[in-house]
Amino acid sequence: MAHVLTPARRRLRAELSTRNALVETRSQYVTTIRGLVRAAGQMLPTCATESFGRIVRAAELTPETRMLVTPLLEVLDALAVQFVAVETRLETLARTEPVVALLATVPGVGLIVACTFVANQDEAGRFRDAHSVGSYLGLVPCENSTGGKQRLGAITKQGNPWARVALVQAAHSILRASPVDDPLRIWALAVAARRGKPIAVVALARRLAGVLWAIWRSERPYDPRRLAARSAAGTRGGRRGDGRARRSTDGHLRRRAEDLPAHHAAARAACRVHQGGAARLFSFEAVEERSIRWTHPPSGAT
């Protein structure tokens, strides 16, 4: 059964849908204007979207090109007025949602990202853990495993696409403008050094979703020192797990060494019955010696 949003969250999602439609329309018009100017053999400089109309009007365009782009600029001016109205209503709604201000304490998370996350999740208690939140948002890798072999692919991209886009944009903002000592930024830079920036951004978006969910559940603002301490504890736990894995492997090798004499005795008997020759038995002893050396590696071997 699908989850039914509360009336307040439905209103918040409706306002966000209106804003998203305005964003898509503005992007389409900006792209069209740039294409018309480029077709006339001119280029417009890169700029913020808010100042795009002013830069186009100040550019030295041919009369034909200016005639083409003027109606589009007028539409962009009307869209700017509607942007102000929609974002004013969103700010009003956000004041009635204390969790929005709580989530906005995370670097890179502003009004739009926080409202999008709240409107999409509705309640923190819906999810068991942070991994469930990432899976719900489509930020976990898809899996096509068979024959005991695990194959992971790209992220599933399930769930609300706007919530996923907002988290990815917030991840870009964290990498670009957050404090240099922020644990989220440090973690993402370490991932980028190993796997590249695109993968690091998506991984950071997934981790950010878990951080926002934990803040919402605990009703405590973002604390970088607490996050760093928990990350360090997780690393130590992973090392302890690695130690357990090594002990398990060592125990397996010891059991294998204990079983070798019985296996070797059975193999000798088989050699005597089927081969009947001392030369063949001597060859088996050489195999036995090599297997014992493999089972008991010399000190310092890995």
PASEBA-1860 file (N, C-alpha, C; in nm, 3 decimals):
! residues 302
1> MAHVLTPA> 0.084/-0.119/0.000/0.000/0.000/0.000/0.088/0.125/0.000 ~ 0.057/0.220/-0.088/0.138/0.341/-0.099/0.117/0.430/0.023 ~ 0.223/0.500/0.058/0.216/0.590/0.173/0.139/0.717/0.133 ~ 0.050/0.762/0.221/-0.030/0.883/0.197/0.032/0.997/0.276 ~ 0.070/1.103/0.206/0.131/1.217/0.273/0.029/1.291/0.359 ~ 0.079/1.354/0.463/-0.006/1.439/0.545/-0.043/1.565/0.465 ~ -0.152/1.631/0.500/-0.194/1.751/0.423/-0.085/1.858/0.416 ~ -0.012/1.880/0.525/0.093/1.983/0.524/0.204/1.946/0.426
9> RRRLRAEL> 0.242/1.819/0.422/0.347/1.776/0.331/0.298/1.774/0.187 ~ 0.170/1.749/0.165/0.116/1.756/0.028/0.120/1.899/-0.023 ~ 0.089/1.994/0.064/0.096/2.135/0.025/0.241/2.174/-0.007 ~ 0.334/2.127/0.075/0.475/2.156/0.052/0.522/2.097/-0.079 ~ 0.481/1.974/-0.107/0.521/1.909/-0.232/0.460/1.980/-0.352 ~ 0.336/2.029/-0.339/0.273/2.099/-0.450/0.347/2.228/-0.483 ~ 0.388/2.303/-0.380/0.464/2.425/-0.405/0.599/2.393/-0.469 ~ 0.662/2.286/-0.425/0.789/2.246/-0.485/0.771/2.202/-0.630
17> STRNALVE> 0.661/2.137/-0.661/0.634/2.098/-0.800/0.617/2.221/-0.888 ~ 0.550/2.325/-0.835/0.535/2.449/-0.911/0.671/2.513/-0.936 ~ 0.754/2.516/-0.833/0.888/2.574/-0.851/0.970/2.493/-0.951 ~ 0.962/2.361/-0.945/1.037/2.278/-1.039/0.994/2.304/-1.183 ~ 0.863/2.324/-1.203/0.815/2.355/-1.338/0.871/2.489/-1.385 ~ 0.878/2.588/-1.296/0.937/2.717/-1.332/1.085/2.702/-1.365 ~ 1.156/2.619/-1.289/1.299/2.596/-1.315/1.318/2.534/-1.453 ~ 1.239/2.432/-1.487/1.252/2.368/-1.617/1.222/2.467/-1.730
25> TRSQYVTT> 1.117/2.548/-1.713/1.081/2.645/-1.816/1.192/2.749/-1.834 ~ 1.245/2.799/-1.724/1.353/2.898/-1.732/1.476/2.840/-1.800 ~ 1.511/2.716/-1.764/1.628/2.652/-1.827/1.608/2.637/-1.977 ~ 1.486/2.600/-2.018/1.459/2.583/-2.161/1.473/2.716/-2.235 ~ 1.422/2.824/-2.177/1.429/2.954/-2.244/1.572/3.006/-2.249 ~ 1.648/2.986/-2.143/1.787/3.029/-2.143/1.865/2.954/-2.250 ~ 1.843/2.824/-2.259/1.912/2.743/-2.361/1.874/2.787/-2.502 ~ 1.745/2.818/-2.522/1.700/2.862/-2.654/1.763/2.995/-2.693
33> IRGLVRAA> 1.769/3.090/-2.599/1.830/3.220/-2.628/1.978/3.205/-2.663 ~ 2.048/3.124/-2.586/2.190/3.102/-2.617/2.208/3.039/-2.755 ~ 2.120/2.947/-2.790/2.129/2.884/-2.922/2.103/2.983/-3.035 ~ 2.006/3.073/-3.017/1.978/3.173/-3.121/2.095/3.269/-3.139 ~ 2.155/3.309/-3.028/2.269/3.400/-3.037/2.389/3.329/-3.100 ~ 2.410/3.204/-3.065/2.521/3.128/-3.122/2.501/3.106/-3.272 ~ 2.376/3.085/-3.314/2.349/3.066/-3.457/2.381/3.191/-3.538 ~ 2.375/3.306/-3.471/2.409/3.432/-3.540/2.558/3.462/-3.536
41> GQMLPTCA> 2.638/3.369/-3.485/2.782/3.387/-3.483/2.834/3.462/-3.363 ~ 2.756/3.472/-3.257/2.798/3.542/-3.136/2.788/3.448/-3.017 ~ 2.852/3.486/-2.907/2.853/3.404/-2.785/2.816/3.492/-2.666 ~ 2.740/3.434/-2.576/2.707/3.502/-2.450/2.796/3.447/-2.340 ~ 2.844/3.533/-2.250/2.931/3.484/-2.143/2.854/3.400/-2.042 ~ 2.927/3.315/-1.972/2.867/3.237/-1.863/2.832/3.330/-1.747 ~ 2.715/3.309/-1.689/2.670/3.398/-1.582/2.567/3.327/-1.496 ~ 2.533/3.388/-1.385/2.424/3.336/-1.301/2.291/3.355/-1.373
49> TESFGRIV> 2.198/3.267/-1.346/2.068/3.275/-1.414/1.996/3.404/-1.383 ~ 2.011/3.455/-1.261/1.941/3.576/-1.222/1.986/3.697/-1.304 ~ 2.110/3.699/-1.349/2.162/3.812/-1.425/2.165/3.786/-1.576 ~ 2.105/3.677/-1.621/2.112/3.641/-1.762/2.041/3.745/-1.850 ~ 1.921/3.786/-1.810/1.847/3.883/-1.890/1.921/4.014/-1.906 ~ 1.983/4.063/-1.798/2.057/4.189/-1.805/2.176/4.177/-1.901 ~ 2.244/4.061/-1.897/2.361/4.043/-1.984/2.318/4.034/-2.130 ~ 2.207/3.969/-2.158/2.161/3.959/-2.297/2.121/4.097/-2.350
57> RAAELTPE> 2.053/4.176/-2.270/2.012/4.310/-2.315/2.132/4.402/-2.336 ~ 2.241/4.378/-2.258/2.359/4.463/-2.275/2.451/4.415/-2.387 ~ 2.427/4.296/-2.439/2.513/4.242/-2.545/2.487/4.314/-2.677 ~ 2.590/4.318/-2.762/2.578/4.381/-2.894/2.528/4.277/-2.994 ~ 2.398/4.269/-3.007/2.336/4.171/-3.096/2.289/4.239/-3.224 ~ 2.277/4.159/-3.328/2.222/4.212/-3.453/2.073/4.239/-3.435 ~ 2.016/4.329/-3.514/1.871/4.357/-3.500/1.784/4.233/-3.516 ~ 1.821/4.145/-3.608/1.741/4.024/-3.629/1.746/3.935/-3.505
65> TRMLVTPL> 1.865/3.919/-3.448/1.877/3.834/-3.329/1.804/3.895/-3.211 ~ 1.814/4.027/-3.193/1.745/4.092/-3.081/1.594/4.080/-3.096 ~ 1.547/4.084/-3.219/1.403/4.068/-3.242/1.357/3.928/-3.201 ~ 1.444/3.828/-3.222/1.408/3.690/-3.188/1.409/3.666/-3.037 ~ 1.505/3.724/-2.967/1.521/3.691/-2.826/1.439/3.780/-2.734 ~ 1.389/3.894/-2.785/1.314/3.987/-2.698/1.188/3.923/-2.639 ~ 1.106/3.851/-2.716/0.988/3.787/-2.653/1.027/3.685/-2.546 ~ 1.137/3.615/-2.569/1.181/3.515/-2.471/1.230/3.582/-2.343
73> LEVLDALA> 1.296/3.697/-2.358/1.341/3.770/-2.239/1.223/3.821/-2.158 ~ 1.116/3.861/-2.225/0.997/3.906/-2.153/0.934/3.792/-2.074 ~ 0.937/3.672/-2.131/0.885/3.556/-2.057/0.973/3.528/-1.935 ~ 1.105/3.541/-1.951/1.196/3.520/-1.838/1.171/3.622/-1.728 ~ 1.139/3.746/-1.764/1.106/3.847/-1.663/0.980/3.808/-1.586 ~ 0.880/3.756/-1.657/0.758/3.711/-1.590/0.785/3.592/-1.499 ~ 0.872/3.502/-1.545/0.908/3.387/-1.462/0.979/3.430/-1.334 ~ 1.063/3.533/-1.343/1.134/3.581/-1.224/1.036/3.631/-1.119
81> VQFVAVET> 0.930/3.698/-1.161/0.828/3.744/-1.067/0.760/3.625/-0.999 ~ 0.728/3.523/-1.076/0.665/3.404/-1.020/0.759/3.328/-0.927 ~ 0.889/3.328/-0.958/0.986/3.266/-0.869/0.982/3.329/-0.731 ~ 0.979/3.462/-0.728/0.976/3.532/-0.599/0.850/3.494/-0.521 ~ 0.737/3.485/-0.590/0.611/3.452/-0.522/0.614/3.310/-0.466 ~ 0.663/3.214/-0.547/0.666/3.074/-0.503/0.762/3.056/-0.386 ~ 0.880/3.116/-0.393/0.977/3.099/-0.286/0.934/3.170/-0.159 ~ 0.856/3.277/-0.172/0.800/3.341/-0.053/0.701/3.248/0.016
89> RLETLART> 0.617/3.182/-0.063/0.523/3.086/-0.004/0.597/2.968/0.059 ~ 0.705/2.922/-0.005/0.784/2.813/0.052/0.846/2.854/0.186 ~ 0.895/2.976/0.195/0.951/3.022/0.322/0.845/3.026/0.431 ~ 0.724/3.066/0.393/0.614/3.068/0.490/0.581/2.928/0.538 ~ 0.575/2.832/0.445/0.548/2.694/0.484/0.661/2.637/0.568 ~ 0.784/2.674/0.536/0.899/2.620/0.610/0.898/2.664/0.755 ~ 0.842/2.782/0.783/0.835/2.828/0.922/0.744/2.740/1.006 ~ 0.650/2.672/0.941/0.560/2.583/1.015/0.618/2.443/1.029
97> EPVVALLA> 0.736/2.419/0.972/0.802/2.288/0.978/0.936/2.304/1.049 ~ 0.942/2.282/1.180/1.069/2.300/1.252/1.181/2.212/1.199 ~ 1.146/2.097/1.140/1.249/2.006/1.091/1.325/2.066/0.973 ~ 1.263/2.157/0.897/1.331/2.218/0.784/1.449/2.301/0.833 ~ 1.429/2.381/0.937/1.539/2.460/0.993/1.646/2.369/1.052 ~ 1.605/2.255/1.106/1.700/2.160/1.164/1.789/2.100/1.055 ~ 1.729/2.062/0.944/1.806/2.001/0.834/1.895/2.104/0.766 ~ 1.854/2.229/0.767/1.932/2.333/0.701/2.060/2.366/0.776
105> TVPGVGLI> 2.085/2.306/0.892/2.211/2.327/0.962/2.326/2.248/0.898 ~ 2.294/2.156/0.808/2.398/2.078/0.738/2.458/2.165/0.627 ~ 2.589/2.168/0.610/2.649/2.245/0.500/2.598/2.196/0.365 ~ 2.567/2.292/0.277/2.519/2.258/0.145/2.370/2.236/0.136 ~ 2.301/2.235/0.250/2.156/2.212/0.253/2.088/2.344/0.286 ~ 2.009/2.393/0.192/1.934/2.515/0.212/1.785/2.489/0.219 ~ 1.709/2.594/0.197/1.563/2.584/0.209/1.505/2.482/0.112 ~ 1.546/2.488/-0.015/1.486/2.402/-0.116/1.521/2.256/-0.091
113> VACTFVAN> 1.647/2.227/-0.063/1.688/2.088/-0.039/1.618/2.033/0.084 ~ 1.612/2.111/0.192/1.547/2.063/0.314/1.399/2.040/0.293 ~ 1.332/2.134/0.225/1.188/2.117/0.199/1.163/1.997/0.109 ~ 1.247/1.977/0.008/1.231/1.862/-0.081/1.246/1.731/-0.005 ~ 1.346/1.724/0.083/1.367/1.602/0.161/1.250/1.575/0.253 ~ 1.199/1.677/0.320/1.087/1.659/0.413/0.961/1.620/0.337 ~ 0.934/1.686/0.225/0.813/1.656/0.149/0.818/1.515/0.090 ~ 0.937/1.466/0.062/0.948/1.332/0.004/0.942/1.222/0.110
121> QDEAGRFR> 1.007/1.244/0.225/1.012/1.141/0.329/0.888/1.142/0.417 ~ 0.832/1.257/0.442/0.711/1.278/0.523/0.735/1.252/0.671 ~ 0.785/1.132/0.706/0.809/1.097/0.845/0.939/1.018/0.855 ~ 1.021/1.053/0.955/1.147/0.981/0.972/1.123/0.838/1.018 ~ 1.015/0.813/1.093/0.987/0.680/1.144/0.947/0.579/1.038 ~ 0.926/0.623/0.914/0.891/0.529/0.807/1.006/0.436/0.772 ~ 1.129/0.475/0.805/1.246/0.402/0.759/1.321/0.343/0.877 ~ 1.374/0.223/0.855/1.442/0.149/0.960/1.581/0.203/0.985
129> DAHSVGSY> 1.653/0.237/0.879/1.790/0.285/0.893/1.824/0.373/0.775 ~ 1.948/0.425/0.776/1.991/0.517/0.671/1.999/0.448/0.535 ~ 2.036/0.320/0.534/2.044/0.249/0.406/1.905/0.240/0.341 ~ 1.801/0.224/0.420/1.666/0.220/0.365/1.630/0.352/0.299 ~ 1.676/0.463/0.358/1.649/0.594/0.299/1.720/0.607/0.164 ~ 1.847/0.567/0.158/1.918/0.572/0.031/1.856/0.484/-0.075 ~ 1.808/0.366/-0.035/1.743/0.277/-0.129/1.611/0.337/-0.178 ~ 1.535/0.400/-0.087/1.408/0.461/-0.124/1.427/0.574/-0.225
137> LGLVPCEN> 1.539/0.643/-0.216/1.567/0.755/-0.305/1.638/0.711/-0.433 ~ 1.668/0.582/-0.447/1.734/0.533/-0.568/1.880/0.566/-0.576 ~ 1.947/0.582/-0.460/2.089/0.618/-0.457/2.179/0.499/-0.426 ~ 2.124/0.378/-0.424/2.206/0.259/-0.401/2.230/0.189/-0.535 ~ 2.340/0.114/-0.549/2.368/0.048/-0.677/2.270/-0.066/-0.703 ~ 2.236/-0.085/-0.829/2.155/-0.200/-0.866/2.243/-0.325/-0.862 ~ 2.179/-0.439/-0.851/2.253/-0.564/-0.836/2.200/-0.669/-0.932 ~ 2.293/-0.737/-0.998/2.259/-0.846/-1.090/2.353/-0.962/-1.060
145> STGGKQRL> 2.331/-1.024/-0.945/2.420/-1.130/-0.899/2.366/-1.266/-0.941 ~ 2.459/-1.356/-0.972/2.421/-1.491/-1.011/2.539/-1.584/-0.986 ~ 2.508/-1.708/-0.956/2.613/-1.807/-0.939/2.707/-1.776/-0.824 ~ 2.659/-1.708/-0.722/2.744/-1.675/-0.609/2.838/-1.560/-0.632 ~ 2.826/-1.492/-0.750/2.914/-1.380/-0.781/2.831/-1.252/-0.778 ~ 2.877/-1.154/-0.702/2.805/-1.029/-0.687/2.844/-0.931/-0.797 ~ 2.743/-0.879/-0.867/2.765/-0.780/-0.971/2.683/-0.656/-0.937 ~ 2.751/-0.545/-0.913/2.686/-0.418/-0.882/2.699/-0.325/-1.001
153> GAITKQGN> 2.591/-0.253/-1.029/2.591/-0.160/-1.141/2.571/-0.017/-1.096 ~ 2.510/0.064/-1.182/2.483/0.204/-1.150/2.370/0.211/-1.048 ~ 2.346/0.332/-0.997/2.239/0.347/-0.898/2.104/0.316/-0.963 ~ 2.008/0.277/-0.881/1.879/0.232/-0.934/1.795/0.346/-0.989 ~ 1.812/0.468/-0.936/1.734/0.586/-0.976/1.585/0.563/-0.956 ~ 1.551/0.488/-0.852/1.411/0.470/-0.816/1.369/0.585/-0.724 ~ 1.240/0.598/-0.705/1.191/0.701/-0.615/1.178/0.836/-0.682 ~ 1.165/0.940/-0.600/1.141/1.075/-0.648/1.267/1.133/-0.714
161> PWARVALV> 1.262/1.166/-0.842/1.384/1.218/-0.908/1.425/1.355/-0.856 ~ 1.329/1.439/-0.817/1.364/1.572/-0.770/1.437/1.567/-0.636 ~ 1.398/1.475/-0.550/1.471/1.460/-0.423/1.613/1.412/-0.448 ~ 1.631/1.322/-0.544/1.764/1.272/-0.577/1.850/1.384/-0.638 ~ 1.791/1.464/-0.726/1.864/1.575/-0.786/1.905/1.676/-0.680 ~ 1.814/1.706/-0.587/1.845/1.803/-0.481/1.961/1.756/-0.395 ~ 1.965/1.627/-0.363/2.075/1.575/-0.281/2.207/1.576/-0.357 ~ 2.203/1.546/-0.487/2.325/1.550/-0.567/2.377/1.693/-0.577
169> QAAHSILR> 2.288/1.789/-0.596/2.329/1.929/-0.600/2.388/1.972/-0.466 ~ 2.328/1.926/-0.356/2.383/1.958/-0.225/2.521/1.895/-0.207 ~ 2.540/1.775/-0.261/2.671/1.711/-0.253/2.776/1.791/-0.330 ~ 2.740/1.842/-0.447/2.831/1.928/-0.522/2.866/2.052/-0.440 ~ 2.767/2.110/-0.374/2.791/2.229/-0.294/2.885/2.199/-0.177 ~ 2.869/2.083/-0.114/2.958/2.046/-0.004/3.101/2.033/-0.052 ~ 3.121/1.968/-0.166/3.256/1.952/-0.219/3.318/2.086/-0.261 ~ 3.235/2.179/-0.302/3.286/2.303/-0.357/3.303/2.413/-0.251
177> ASPVDDPL> 3.211/2.421/-0.155/3.208/2.540/-0.070/3.197/2.514/0.079 ~ 3.193/2.389/0.123/3.181/2.364/0.266/3.316/2.385/0.334 ~ 3.320/2.400/0.467/3.448/2.416/0.537/3.543/2.300/0.510 ~ 3.671/2.332/0.505/3.770/2.230/0.468/3.780/2.120/0.573 ~ 3.739/2.149/0.697/3.749/2.048/0.802/3.617/1.976/0.826 ~ 3.518/1.999/0.739/3.391/1.929/0.756/3.408/1.780/0.726 ~ 3.359/1.690/0.813/3.382/1.546/0.792/3.317/1.493/0.664 ~ 3.203/1.548/0.623/3.141/1.503/0.498/3.231/1.536/0.378
185> RIWALAVA> 3.287/1.655/0.378/3.376/1.695/0.268/3.504/1.611/0.268 ~ 3.561/1.589/0.385/3.683/1.509/0.394/3.657/1.367/0.344 ~ 3.544/1.310/0.385/3.510/1.174/0.342/3.491/1.168/0.192 ~ 3.421/1.266/0.135/3.395/1.265/-0.009/3.523/1.284/-0.089 ~ 3.614/1.368/-0.040/3.741/1.387/-0.110/3.824/1.259/-0.109 ~ 3.816/1.183/0.000/3.888/1.056/0.005/3.829/0.958/-0.097 ~ 3.696/0.956/-0.109/3.634/0.870/-0.210/3.671/0.915/-0.350 ~ 3.674/1.047/-0.373/3.711/1.100/-0.504/3.853/1.062/-0.542
193> ARRGKPIA> 3.943/1.059/-0.445/4.081/1.022/-0.474/4.091/0.876/-0.517 ~ 4.002/0.790/-0.465/4.006/0.648/-0.500/3.925/0.615/-0.625 ~ 3.805/0.676/-0.637/3.711/0.634/-0.740/3.676/0.742/-0.842 ~ 3.719/0.864/-0.821/3.682/0.973/-0.912/3.569/1.058/-0.856 ~ 3.560/1.181/-0.905/3.464/1.276/-0.849/3.318/1.237/-0.876 ~ 3.279/1.192/-0.998/3.137/1.158/-1.018/3.085/1.054/-0.920 ~ 3.162/0.950/-0.896/3.119/0.848/-0.800/3.117/0.906/-0.659 ~ 3.214/0.991/-0.628/3.219/1.051/-0.495/3.097/1.140/-0.470
201> VVALARRL> 3.051/1.212/-0.570/2.935/1.298/-0.553/2.810/1.216/-0.522 ~ 2.789/1.108/-0.597/2.672/1.023/-0.572/2.682/0.955/-0.436 ~ 2.803/0.910/-0.400/2.821/0.848/-0.269/2.794/0.949/-0.158 ~ 2.838/1.073/-0.178/2.812/1.177/-0.078/2.664/1.208/-0.069 ~ 2.594/1.209/-0.182/2.449/1.232/-0.179/2.379/1.122/-0.100 ~ 2.422/0.998/-0.119/2.363/0.888/-0.044/2.392/0.902/0.106 ~ 2.515/0.937/0.140/2.548/0.954/0.282/2.476/1.076/0.340 ~ 2.461/1.181/0.262/2.390/1.299/0.309/2.245/1.266/0.340
209> AGVLWAIW> 2.183/1.180/0.259/2.045/1.139/0.288/2.037/1.070/0.423 ~ 2.136/0.984/0.453/2.137/0.919/0.584/2.161/1.016/0.697 ~ 2.247/1.116/0.676/2.272/1.217/0.780/2.146/1.299/0.807 ~ 2.077/1.340/0.700/1.954/1.417/0.718/1.848/1.336/0.791 ~ 1.837/1.209/0.755/1.739/1.123/0.825/1.775/1.109/0.972 ~ 1.903/1.092/1.005/1.944/1.078/1.145/1.919/1.205/1.223 ~ 1.942/1.322/1.160/1.914/1.449/1.227/1.765/1.463/1.254 ~ 1.685/1.427/1.155/1.539/1.434/1.170/1.492/1.341/1.282
217> RSERPYDP> 1.546/1.221/1.286/1.503/1.124/1.386/1.545/1.166/1.526 ~ 1.667/1.215/1.542/1.717/1.251/1.674/1.676/1.391/1.717 ~ 1.629/1.473/1.621/1.587/1.612/1.650/1.701/1.692/1.710 ~ 1.822/1.669/1.657/1.939/1.745/1.699/2.005/1.805/1.577 ~ 2.058/1.929/1.587/2.120/1.991/1.469/2.248/1.920/1.429 ~ 2.296/1.955/1.313/2.417/1.894/1.259/2.537/1.927/1.347 ~ 2.610/1.824/1.385/2.728/1.840/1.469/2.844/1.771/1.399 ~ 2.935/1.846/1.336/3.045/1.782/1.262/3.136/1.699/1.351
225> RRLAARSA> 3.155/1.742/1.476/3.242/1.664/1.566/3.180/1.529/1.598 ~ 3.051/1.528/1.620/2.983/1.400/1.649/2.987/1.309/1.528 ~ 2.967/1.366/1.407/2.973/1.285/1.286/3.112/1.229/1.265 ~ 3.215/1.311/1.290/3.352/1.263/1.275/3.382/1.151/1.373 ~ 3.332/1.164/1.498/3.356/1.059/1.598/3.288/0.929/1.559 ~ 3.165/0.939/1.507/3.094/0.817/1.467/3.159/0.754/1.344 ~ 3.212/0.836/1.253/3.281/0.781/1.137/3.407/0.708/1.180 ~ 3.480/0.768/1.277/3.600/0.702/1.328/3.565/0.572/1.397
233> AGTRGGRR> 3.455/0.571/1.472/3.413/0.447/1.538/3.377/0.340/1.436 ~ 3.313/0.383/1.327/3.281/0.286/1.222/3.404/0.230/1.157 ~ 3.507/0.315/1.139/3.633/0.267/1.081/3.700/0.167/1.173 ~ 3.700/0.198/1.304/3.759/0.103/1.398/3.681/-0.027/1.399 ~ 3.545/-0.015/1.388/3.466/-0.136/1.383/3.498/-0.220/1.262 ~ 3.521/-0.148/1.146/3.559/-0.223/1.025/3.691/-0.293/1.043 ~ 3.785/-0.228/1.114/3.913/-0.294/1.135/3.896/-0.416/1.226 ~ 3.809/-0.401/1.327/3.784/-0.519/1.411/3.722/-0.630/1.328
241> GDGRARRS> 3.632/-0.591/1.235/3.573/-0.694/1.150/3.677/-0.761/1.063 ~ 3.774/-0.680/1.013/3.881/-0.740/0.934/3.962/-0.838/1.018 ~ 3.982/-0.802/1.146/4.055/-0.893/1.233/3.980/-1.024/1.254 ~ 3.848/-1.012/1.269/3.768/-1.134/1.282/3.776/-1.218/1.156 ~ 3.776/-1.151/1.040/3.787/-1.226/0.915/3.922/-1.297/0.906 ~ 4.028/-1.227/0.949/4.160/-1.291/0.944/4.165/-1.409/1.040 ~ 4.106/-1.392/1.162/4.105/-1.504/1.256/4.025/-1.621/1.200 ~ 3.914/-1.589/1.132/3.835/-1.697/1.072/3.915/-1.771/0.965
249> TDGHLRRR> 3.990/-1.694/0.882/4.073/-1.757/0.780/4.182/-1.843/0.843 ~ 4.246/-1.790/0.949/4.350/-1.868/1.016/4.293/-1.998/1.073 ~ 4.172/-1.988/1.132/4.110/-2.110/1.185/4.080/-2.210/1.076 ~ 4.035/-2.160/0.960/4.009/-2.250/0.848/4.137/-2.321/0.804 ~ 4.248/-2.247/0.799/4.375/-2.309/0.759/4.422/-2.411/0.862 ~ 4.400/-2.382/0.991/4.439/-2.480/1.093/4.358/-2.607/1.079 ~ 4.226/-2.590/1.057/4.142/-2.711/1.040/4.184/-2.787/0.916 ~ 4.222/-2.713/0.814/4.267/-2.780/0.691/4.395/-2.859/0.717
257> AEDLPAHH> 4.487/-2.801/0.797/4.611/-2.871/0.829/4.584/-2.995/0.913 ~ 4.486/-2.986/1.005/4.453/-3.102/1.087/4.393/-3.215/1.004 ~ 4.321/-3.178/0.898/4.259/-3.281/0.815/4.355/-3.343/0.714 ~ 4.469/-3.277/0.689/4.560/-3.327/0.586/4.610/-3.469/0.611 ~ 4.653/-3.507/0.733/4.704/-3.643/0.752/4.604/-3.750/0.711 ~ 4.476/-3.732/0.746/4.376/-3.832/0.708/4.360/-3.839/0.557 ~ 4.360/-3.720/0.492/4.348/-3.720/0.346/4.469/-3.785/0.281 ~ 4.587/-3.758/0.337/4.708/-3.815/0.279/4.712/-3.967/0.296
265> AAARAACR> 4.666/-4.016/0.412/4.663/-4.161/0.435/4.571/-4.229/0.335 ~ 4.454/-4.168/0.312/4.361/-4.227/0.215/4.420/-4.223/0.075 ~ 4.491/-4.113/0.043/4.550/-4.105/-0.090/4.661/-4.207/-0.108 ~ 4.742/-4.232/-0.001/4.847/-4.335/-0.010/4.788/-4.472/-0.039 ~ 4.679/-4.502/0.035/4.615/-4.631/0.013/4.565/-4.644/-0.131 ~ 4.509/-4.536/-0.182/4.460/-4.540/-0.320/4.575/-4.559/-0.418 ~ 4.689/-4.494/-0.390/4.805/-4.510/-0.479/4.855/-4.653/-0.478 ~ 4.857/-4.716/-0.361/4.907/-4.854/-0.353/4.814/-4.948/-0.428
273> VHQGGAAR> 4.683/-4.923/-0.414/4.589/-5.014/-0.477/4.592/-4.999/-0.629 ~ 4.592/-4.872/-0.676/4.575/-4.849/-0.820/4.705/-4.838/-0.895 ~ 4.810/-4.795/-0.827/4.937/-4.780/-0.897/5.035/-4.892/-0.861 ~ 5.041/-4.920/-0.731/5.125/-5.031/-0.688/5.272/-5.008/-0.702 ~ 5.319/-4.886/-0.720/5.461/-4.864/-0.741/5.518/-4.768/-0.640 ~ 5.644/-4.793/-0.600/5.709/-4.705/-0.503/5.736/-4.568/-0.563 ~ 5.766/-4.564/-0.694/5.794/-4.435/-0.756/5.673/-4.342/-0.749 ~ 5.553/-4.400/-0.772/5.432/-4.321/-0.765/5.408/-4.272/-0.623
281> LFSFEAVE> 5.434/-4.356/-0.523/5.416/-4.319/-0.384/5.513/-4.207/-0.346 ~ 5.635/-4.211/-0.400/5.733/-4.106/-0.373/5.684/-3.974/-0.434 ~ 5.625/-3.982/-0.552/5.572/-3.861/-0.615/5.462/-3.800/-0.529 ~ 5.379/-3.884/-0.467/5.273/-3.833/-0.381/5.332/-3.766/-0.258 ~ 5.441/-3.819/-0.203/5.503/-3.756/-0.087/5.548/-3.615/-0.120 ~ 5.598/-3.594/-0.242/5.638/-3.459/-0.281/5.517/-3.367/-0.286 ~ 5.405/-3.415/-0.336/5.282/-3.335/-0.337/5.237/-3.304/-0.196 ~ 5.248/-3.405/-0.107/5.209/-3.385/0.033/5.293/-3.275/0.097
289> ERSIRWTH> 5.425/-3.276/0.069/5.512/-3.176/0.129/5.476/-3.036/0.079 ~ 5.446/-3.024/-0.050/5.409/-2.892/-0.104/5.279/-2.844/-0.042 ~ 5.182/-2.930/-0.022/5.054/-2.889/0.035/5.070/-2.845/0.179 ~ 5.159/-2.912/0.255/5.180/-2.870/0.393/5.248/-2.734/0.397 ~ 5.342/-2.709/0.305/5.405/-2.579/0.301/5.304/-2.470/0.268 ~ 5.206/-2.497/0.181/5.104/-2.400/0.147/5.011/-2.373/0.264 ~ 4.978/-2.481/0.339/4.887/-2.466/0.451/4.953/-2.394/0.568 ~ 5.083/-2.410/0.586/5.156/-2.342/0.692/5.257/-2.247/0.630
297> PPSGAT> 5.214/-2.126/0.591/5.307/-2.035/0.527/5.415/-1.991/0.622 ~ 5.533/-1.960/0.570/5.640/-1.914/0.657/5.606/-1.783/0.724 ~ 5.676/-1.754/0.831/5.649/-1.633/0.908/5.670/-1.510/0.821 ~ 5.572/-1.417/0.826/5.581/-1.294/0.746/5.518/-1.305/0.610 ~ 5.476/-1.428/0.568/5.414/-1.443/0.436/5.272/-1.394/0.441 ~ 5.223/-1.349/0.328/5.085/-1.301/0.318/5.011/-1.381/0.215
END
